[in-house]
């Protein structure tokens, strides 16, 4: 896989991922207008819980498929790989659903004050299982570098989810249950269709040897993949218990807007970046290219963050209602955590290229447990700002630790000077935006708009970019940025 292919796939995955995740944002006005703010907070907490359950059911299978698919094709064991992955997920799904509605039910009941909590948790676990099956079979196309098909099915998932949510939540007024049923129906249909296409073309069988191999590689990644999710889910439960689920709604709405940076940039980058690293492990230019990729990723994150705070100053309250206007200023404080999350993927890749997934898992579980404990105290004392503080702190230390260990495994000479300029610009520019947001829109938009344009102009004409980078940006031949000068 070449860097040109990496750039192309990143763009394709961006479109597909935006389509899939945009459905979540299109659904926000439906939720905010057809659910009470308290029920909205509970639903968002359950949606966080679903993401954790997905990781537990997945058992690292998604990453394992990307890692081993090309090898299995060479060994002519692809059908065994597909069947073994499905077997693992079916087994783990049944276990998680059973535990959720039995052993864990008292815990959910303690945090969520709902009479029908058993039904809600059952639907939550089912939604997680079906979504895992669908996302994992979609990974086949990602591992094969068939980005266009991945995008097509992502679009289909988005359309189905919006359609079923409108039916269950708006037309039938089923509230939280309707939102969860929408997930089950949408991803269930997608899973059946894609499975038919993939298994009919490749066959399917089960190999105990491959099951063991997938588990050994993937199991350590469970907490590595669920760390930030567990942190935010625990935080939402604590915030709901110590404050109210209306506060959870305020926080999660800000989190959703800040999460645009994850959806538009970080996740598409990860989807394309991992196959690129694994397929170029023997490329002598890989280390140099990872260094450049890191700089470009952080610069793109900075520019995207400026766009997010600029666009949503008035748009958030306009779309979702004035009762969510207090979410806007929280966005500024949540955004840094997603930048650190992007750096975590860089650190993980340096470890995973030598199959050191155990270090990733150990690092993330340590900081996740630390964060959950810290969340208990910070939320109890500082409320909504406690959960934001803990999120940023844990994301920062996790990223630094993974990169530190990754450097020992696969040494990279990062562009520390340019990264420092980006970090300083992020702090200064977002601080200016936060200050100007206290004024009316007539003042904020022209002034901060001019500041953004001025910053980009100075960045372009300064020595921050090399002459080669400026030339290639002009010609839009960005993939050549990685060629030797």
C-alpha positions as CSV (number, residue, x, y, z in Angstrom):
1,X,0.0,0.0,0.0
2,X,1.5,3.3,-1.1
3,X,1.2,6.8,0.5
4,X,-0.9,7.8,-2.4
5,X,-3.2,5.0,-1.6
6,X,-3.1,6.0,2.0
7,X,-4.2,9.6,1.1
8,X,-6.9,8.3,-1.2
9,X,-8.3,5.8,1.4
10,X,-8.2,8.5,4.1
11,X,-10.4,10.6,2.0
12,X,-12.7,7.8,1.1
13,X,-13.0,6.7,4.8
14,X,-13.6,10.3,5.8
15,X,-16.6,10.4,3.5
16,X,-17.9,7.0,4.6
17,X,-17.2,7.7,8.3
18,X,-18.8,11.2,8.1
19,X,-21.9,9.6,6.5
20,X,-22.1,7.0,9.2
21,X,-21.4,9.4,12.1
22,X,-23.4,12.3,10.6
23,X,-26.5,10.2,11.1
24,X,-25.8,10.6,14.8
25,X,-25.8,14.4,14.5
26,X,-28.9,14.3,12.3
27,X,-30.6,12.3,15.0
28,X,-29.7,14.8,17.7
29,X,-32.5,17.3,16.8
30,X,-34.9,14.3,16.9
31,X,-33.7,13.3,20.3
32,X,-33.6,16.8,21.7
33,X,-37.2,17.6,20.5
34,X,-38.9,14.3,21.1
35,X,-37.2,13.2,24.4
36,X,-37.0,15.1,27.7
37,X,-33.6,16.4,28.5
38,X,-33.4,13.8,31.3
39,X,-34.2,11.0,28.9
40,X,-31.8,12.4,26.4
41,X,-29.1,12.2,29.1
42,X,-30.0,8.6,29.9
43,X,-30.0,7.6,26.2
44,X,-26.6,9.2,25.6
45,X,-25.2,7.2,28.7
46,X,-26.6,4.0,27.2
47,X,-25.1,4.9,23.8
48,X,-21.7,5.3,25.5
49,X,-22.3,1.9,27.2
50,X,-23.0,0.4,23.8
51,X,-19.6,1.5,22.6
52,X,-17.9,-0.3,25.5
53,X,-20.0,-3.4,24.9
54,X,-19.0,-3.4,21.2
55,X,-15.4,-3.4,22.2
56,X,-15.9,-6.3,24.6
57,X,-17.9,-8.3,22.1
58,X,-15.3,-7.5,19.4
59,X,-12.4,-8.9,21.5
60,X,-10.0,-7.1,19.1
61,X,-11.3,-9.1,16.1
62,X,-11.6,-6.0,13.9
63,X,-8.0,-5.0,14.3
64,X,-7.0,-8.7,13.9
65,X,-8.8,-8.9,10.6
66,X,-6.8,-5.9,9.3
67,X,-3.6,-7.3,10.6
68,X,-3.9,-10.9,9.3
69,X,-6.2,-10.8,6.2
70,X,-3.3,-10.4,3.7
71,X,-1.4,-13.2,5.3
72,X,-4.5,-15.5,5.3
73,X,-5.0,-14.8,1.6
74,X,-1.4,-15.9,0.9
75,X,-1.9,-19.0,3.0
76,X,-5.3,-19.6,1.4
77,X,-7.0,-19.6,4.8
78,X,-9.3,-16.6,4.3
79,X,-12.5,-18.5,4.9
80,X,-11.1,-19.9,8.1
81,X,-10.2,-16.4,9.2
82,X,-13.7,-15.1,8.5
83,X,-15.4,-18.0,10.2
84,X,-13.2,-18.0,13.2
85,X,-13.7,-14.2,13.7
86,X,-17.5,-14.6,13.5
87,X,-17.4,-17.5,16.0
88,X,-15.5,-15.4,18.5
89,X,-18.0,-12.6,18.2
90,X,-21.1,-14.7,18.5
91,X,-19.8,-16.4,21.6
92,X,-18.7,-13.2,23.3
93,X,-22.0,-11.5,22.3
94,X,-24.1,-14.2,24.0
95,X,-21.9,-14.0,27.1
96,X,-22.2,-10.2,27.3
97,X,-26.0,-10.1,26.8
98,X,-26.4,-12.8,29.5
99,X,-24.2,-11.0,32.0
100,X,-25.8,-7.6,31.3
101,X,-29.4,-8.6,32.1
102,X,-28.4,-10.7,35.2
103,X,-25.2,-9.9,37.1
104,X,-24.9,-6.3,36.0
105,X,-28.5,-5.3,36.2
106,X,-28.4,-4.1,39.9
107,X,-25.5,-1.9,39.0
108,X,-27.4,-0.3,36.1
109,X,-30.4,0.1,38.3
110,X,-28.4,2.0,40.9
111,X,-27.2,4.6,38.4
112,X,-30.3,4.9,36.1
113,X,-33.6,5.6,37.8
114,X,-35.9,3.9,35.3
115,X,-38.6,1.3,36.1
116,X,-38.1,-0.5,32.8
117,X,-34.3,-0.7,33.2
118,X,-34.2,-4.4,32.5
119,X,-35.8,-3.9,29.0
120,X,-33.5,-1.0,28.3
121,X,-30.3,-2.9,29.2
122,X,-31.4,-5.9,27.1
123,X,-32.0,-3.7,24.1
124,X,-28.7,-1.9,24.8
125,X,-26.8,-5.3,24.8
126,X,-28.6,-6.5,21.7
127,X,-27.8,-3.3,19.9
128,X,-24.2,-3.6,20.8
129,X,-24.0,-7.2,19.6
130,X,-25.6,-6.6,16.2
131,X,-23.6,-3.4,15.6
132,X,-20.4,-5.4,16.4
133,X,-21.3,-8.1,13.8
134,X,-22.0,-5.5,11.2
135,X,-18.9,-3.4,11.7
136,X,-16.6,-6.4,11.8
137,X,-17.9,-7.8,8.5
138,X,-17.5,-4.4,7.0
139,X,-13.8,-4.5,8.1
140,X,-13.3,-7.1,5.3
141,X,-13.5,-4.3,2.8
142,X,-11.3,-2.0,4.8
143,X,-8.6,-4.7,5.1
144,X,-8.8,-5.4,1.3
145,X,-8.4,-1.6,0.7
146,X,-11.8,-1.5,-1.0
147,X,-12.6,1.9,0.4
148,X,-15.4,2.7,-2.0
149,X,-17.5,-0.3,-0.8
150,X,-16.8,0.5,2.8
151,X,-18.1,4.0,2.1
152,X,-21.2,2.6,0.3
153,X,-22.2,0.4,3.3
154,X,-21.5,3.3,5.7
155,X,-23.9,5.4,3.8
156,X,-26.5,2.6,3.9
157,X,-26.1,2.3,7.6
158,X,-26.6,6.1,8.1
159,X,-29.8,6.1,5.9
160,X,-31.3,3.1,7.7
161,X,-30.5,4.5,11.1
162,X,-32.2,7.8,10.4
163,X,-35.2,6.1,8.8
164,X,-35.8,3.7,11.7
165,X,-35.3,6.4,14.3
166,X,-37.9,8.6,12.6
167,X,-40.3,5.6,12.6
168,X,-39.8,4.5,16.2
169,X,-39.0,7.7,18.0
170,X,-41.0,10.4,16.1
171,X,-44.0,8.5,14.6
172,X,-44.5,5.9,17.3
173,X,-43.1,8.0,20.2
174,X,-41.3,5.0,21.7
175,X,-38.6,7.2,23.4
176,X,-35.4,5.5,24.5
177,X,-36.6,2.1,23.5
178,X,-37.3,3.4,20.0
179,X,-33.8,4.8,19.7
180,X,-32.3,1.4,20.7
181,X,-34.6,-0.6,18.4
182,X,-33.4,1.6,15.5
183,X,-29.9,0.5,16.1
184,X,-30.8,-3.1,16.2
185,X,-32.9,-3.0,13.0
186,X,-30.4,-0.8,11.0
187,X,-27.3,-2.8,11.7
188,X,-29.1,-6.1,11.7
189,X,-30.2,-5.6,8.1
190,X,-26.7,-4.4,7.1
191,X,-25.0,-7.4,8.8
192,X,-27.2,-9.9,6.9
193,X,-26.6,-8.2,3.5
194,X,-22.9,-7.9,3.8
195,X,-22.4,-11.4,5.3
196,X,-24.2,-12.8,2.3
197,X,-21.9,-11.0,-0.1
198,X,-18.6,-11.8,1.8
199,X,-19.3,-15.4,2.8
200,X,-20.8,-16.4,-0.6
201,X,-17.6,-15.1,-2.3
202,X,-15.0,-16.5,0.1
203,X,-16.7,-19.4,1.9
204,X,-16.7,-19.8,5.7
205,X,-15.3,-22.3,8.1
206,X,-13.8,-22.4,11.6
207,X,-10.2,-23.1,12.7
208,X,-9.3,-23.6,16.3
209,X,-5.7,-22.5,15.4
210,X,-6.9,-19.2,14.0
211,X,-9.3,-18.6,16.9
212,X,-6.3,-18.9,19.2
213,X,-4.2,-16.6,17.0
214,X,-6.9,-14.0,16.9
215,X,-7.5,-14.1,20.6
216,X,-3.8,-13.8,21.4
217,X,-3.4,-10.8,19.2
218,X,-6.8,-9.2,19.8
219,X,-7.7,-9.8,23.4
220,X,-5.0,-7.4,24.8
221,X,-6.6,-4.7,22.7
222,X,-10.0,-4.8,24.5
223,X,-9.2,-2.2,27.1
224,X,-6.9,-0.3,24.7
225,X,-9.8,0.2,22.4
226,X,-12.4,0.8,25.2
227,X,-10.2,3.0,27.5
228,X,-11.7,6.4,26.5
229,X,-15.1,4.9,26.2
230,X,-15.0,3.4,29.7
231,X,-13.8,6.7,31.0
232,X,-16.6,8.7,29.5
233,X,-19.3,6.1,30.3
234,X,-18.3,5.9,34.0
235,X,-18.1,9.7,34.0
236,X,-21.6,9.9,32.6
237,X,-23.0,7.5,35.2
238,X,-21.2,9.4,38.0
239,X,-22.4,12.7,36.7
240,X,-26.0,11.4,36.5
241,X,-25.9,10.0,40.0
242,X,-24.1,13.0,41.7
243,X,-25.7,15.8,39.7
244,X,-28.5,15.0,37.2
245,X,-29.0,13.4,33.8
246,X,-29.8,16.9,32.5
247,X,-26.2,17.7,33.3
248,X,-25.2,14.5,31.4
249,X,-27.3,15.8,28.5
250,X,-25.4,19.2,28.6
251,X,-22.0,17.4,28.7
252,X,-22.7,14.8,26.1
253,X,-24.1,17.4,23.6
254,X,-20.8,19.3,23.9
255,X,-18.9,16.0,23.6
256,X,-20.8,15.1,20.5
257,X,-19.9,18.5,18.8
258,X,-16.2,18.2,19.8
259,X,-16.3,14.6,18.6
260,X,-16.7,16.0,15.0
261,X,-12.9,16.2,15.1
262,X,-12.8,12.4,15.8
263,X,-15.3,11.7,13.1
264,X,-14.0,13.9,10.3
265,X,-10.3,13.4,10.9
266,X,-9.0,11.0,13.6
267,X,-11.1,7.9,12.8
268,X,-10.7,8.1,9.0
269,X,-7.0,8.7,9.6
270,X,-6.8,5.5,11.8
271,X,-8.7,3.4,9.3
272,X,-6.3,4.2,6.5
273,X,-3.1,4.6,8.6
274,X,-3.1,1.1,10.2
275,X,-3.2,-0.9,6.9
276,X,-0.5,1.5,5.5
277,X,1.9,0.9,8.5
278,X,1.4,-2.9,8.5
279,X,1.9,-3.2,4.7
280,X,5.0,-1.1,4.7
281,X,6.8,-2.5,7.8
282,X,9.9,-3.2,5.7
283,X,9.9,0.1,3.9
284,X,13.0,2.1,5.0
285,X,11.1,5.4,4.5
286,X,8.3,4.4,7.0
287,X,9.9,6.1,10.0
288,X,10.4,9.3,8.2
289,X,6.8,9.2,6.8
290,X,5.3,8.5,10.2
291,X,7.0,11.6,11.5
292,X,5.6,13.8,8.7
293,X,2.1,12.1,9.1
294,X,2.1,13.0,12.8
295,X,2.8,16.7,12.0
296,X,0.2,16.9,9.3
297,X,-2.4,15.2,11.5
298,X,-1.9,17.7,14.3
299,X,-2.0,20.6,11.9
300,X,-5.2,19.3,10.4
301,X,-6.7,18.9,13.9
302,X,-5.9,22.5,14.8
303,X,-7.6,23.9,11.7
304,X,-10.6,21.6,12.1
305,X,-11.0,22.7,15.8
306,X,-11.0,26.3,14.7
307,X,-13.8,25.5,12.3
308,X,-15.8,23.6,14.9
309,X,-15.9,26.4,17.5
310,X,-16.5,29.0,14.7
311,X,-19.4,27.2,13.2
312,X,-21.2,26.1,16.3
313,X,-21.3,29.3,18.3
314,X,-24.9,30.0,17.3
315,X,-25.7,26.8,15.3
316,X,-25.8,24.5,18.3
317,X,-28.7,26.4,20.0
318,X,-30.4,27.0,16.7
319,X,-30.6,23.3,15.8
320,X,-31.0,21.7,19.2
321,X,-32.9,24.4,21.1
322,X,-31.8,27.1,23.6
323,X,-31.9,24.6,26.5
324,X,-28.6,23.2,25.1
325,X,-26.9,26.6,24.6
326,X,-24.8,26.0,27.7
327,X,-23.1,23.2,26.0
328,X,-21.1,25.4,23.6
329,X,-18.3,26.7,25.8
330,X,-17.6,23.2,27.1
331,X,-16.5,22.3,23.5
332,X,-13.3,24.3,24.0
333,X,-12.3,22.2,27.0
334,X,-13.1,18.8,25.4
335,X,-11.3,19.3,22.1
336,X,-7.7,18.7,23.4
337,X,-8.6,15.2,24.5
338,X,-9.3,14.2,21.0
339,X,-6.0,15.6,19.8
340,X,-4.3,13.3,22.4
341,X,-6.4,10.4,21.1
342,X,-5.0,10.9,17.6
343,X,-1.5,10.7,19.1
344,X,-2.4,7.5,20.9
345,X,-3.0,5.9,17.5
346,X,0.5,6.9,16.4
347,X,2.0,5.4,19.6
348,X,-0.1,2.2,19.2
349,X,1.2,1.7,15.6
350,X,4.8,1.9,16.8
351,X,4.0,-1.0,19.2
352,X,1.7,-3.0,17.0
353,X,4.1,-3.1,14.1
354,X,6.2,-5.5,16.4
355,X,3.0,-7.2,17.7
356,X,3.4,-5.6,21.2
357,X,-0.3,-5.3,21.8
358,X,0.2,-6.4,25.4
359,X,1.9,-3.1,26.2
360,X,-0.9,-1.1,24.7
361,X,-3.5,-3.0,26.7
362,X,-1.6,-2.7,30.0
363,X,-1.0,1.0,29.5
364,X,-4.6,1.8,28.7
365,X,-6.1,-0.4,31.4
366,X,-3.9,1.4,34.0
367,X,-4.9,4.9,32.9
368,X,-8.5,3.9,32.4
369,X,-8.8,2.5,36.0
370,X,-7.0,5.6,37.3
371,X,-9.4,7.8,35.3
372,X,-12.5,6.1,36.6
373,X,-11.3,6.5,40.2
374,X,-10.3,10.1,39.5
375,X,-13.7,10.8,37.8
376,X,-15.5,9.7,41.0
377,X,-13.8,12.4,43.0
378,X,-13.6,15.2,40.4
379,X,-17.2,14.9,39.4
380,X,-18.3,14.8,43.0
381,X,-16.4,18.0,43.7
382,X,-16.5,19.9,40.4
383,X,-19.4,18.4,38.6
384,X,-19.4,18.7,34.8
385,X,-15.9,20.3,34.8
386,X,-14.6,17.3,36.7
387,X,-15.4,14.9,34.0
388,X,-13.8,17.2,31.3
389,X,-10.6,17.6,33.4
390,X,-10.2,13.9,33.9
391,X,-10.9,13.1,30.2
392,X,-8.1,15.4,29.0
393,X,-5.7,14.4,31.7
394,X,-6.0,10.7,31.0
395,X,-5.9,11.1,27.2
396,X,-2.7,13.1,27.6
397,X,-0.9,10.7,29.8
398,X,-2.1,7.7,27.8
399,X,-0.8,9.2,24.5
400,X,2.6,10.2,26.1
401,X,3.1,6.7,27.6
402,X,2.2,4.9,24.4
403,X,4.5,7.1,22.3
404,X,7.3,6.6,24.9
405,X,7.0,2.8,24.8
406,X,6.5,2.9,21.0
407,X,9.8,4.8,20.6
408,X,11.6,2.0,22.3
409,X,10.0,-0.5,19.9
410,X,10.2,1.5,16.6
411,X,12.2,4.8,17.0
412,X,10.8,7.8,15.2
413,X,12.4,11.3,14.9
414,X,9.3,13.5,15.3
415,X,9.3,17.1,14.1
416,X,9.2,18.5,17.7
417,X,9.7,22.1,16.6
418,X,6.7,22.2,14.3
419,X,4.6,20.2,16.7
420,X,5.3,22.8,19.4
421,X,4.2,25.6,17.1
422,X,1.0,23.8,16.4
423,X,0.3,23.2,20.1
424,X,1.0,26.9,21.0
425,X,-1.2,28.0,18.1
426,X,-4.0,25.7,19.3
427,X,-3.9,27.2,22.9
428,X,-3.7,30.9,21.7
429,X,-6.3,30.7,18.9
430,X,-8.9,28.8,20.9
431,X,-8.4,31.2,23.9
432,X,-9.1,34.1,21.6
433,X,-12.2,32.4,20.2
434,X,-13.4,31.7,23.8
435,X,-12.9,35.3,24.8
436,X,-14.7,36.7,21.6
437,X,-17.6,34.3,22.1
438,X,-18.7,36.4,25.0
439,X,-19.6,39.1,22.6
440,X,-22.4,39.3,20.1
441,X,-22.3,37.3,16.8
442,X,-21.8,40.6,14.9
443,X,-18.5,41.0,16.6
444,X,-17.4,37.4,17.0
445,X,-17.8,36.1,13.4
446,X,-16.0,38.9,11.5
447,X,-13.2,39.3,14.1
448,X,-12.4,35.6,14.6
449,X,-13.0,34.9,10.9
450,X,-10.3,37.4,10.1
451,X,-8.0,35.9,12.7
452,X,-8.4,32.4,11.2
453,X,-7.6,33.8,7.7
454,X,-4.6,35.7,9.0
455,X,-3.3,32.7,10.8
456,X,-3.5,30.5,7.7
457,X,-1.9,33.2,5.6
458,X,1.0,33.6,8.1
459,X,1.4,29.8,8.4
460,X,1.6,29.5,4.6
461,X,4.1,32.3,3.9
462,X,6.2,31.7,7.0
463,X,9.0,29.2,7.2
464,X,6.7,26.7,9.0
465,X,6.1,25.0,5.6
466,X,8.9,24.0,3.3
467,X,9.0,25.3,-0.2
468,X,8.2,21.8,-1.5
469,X,5.2,21.6,0.8
470,X,3.9,24.9,-0.4
471,X,4.3,23.9,-4.0
472,X,2.6,20.6,-3.6
473,X,-0.3,22.1,-1.6
474,X,-0.7,24.6,-4.5
475,X,-0.9,21.7,-7.0
476,X,-3.0,19.5,-4.6
477,X,-0.4,16.6,-5.0
478,X,-0.3,16.0,-1.3
479,X,0.9,12.4,-1.5
480,X,4.2,13.7,-2.9
481,X,4.9,15.5,0.4
482,X,6.4,12.2,1.6
483,X,8.9,11.8,-1.3
484,X,12.5,12.6,-0.7
485,X,13.5,16.1,-1.5
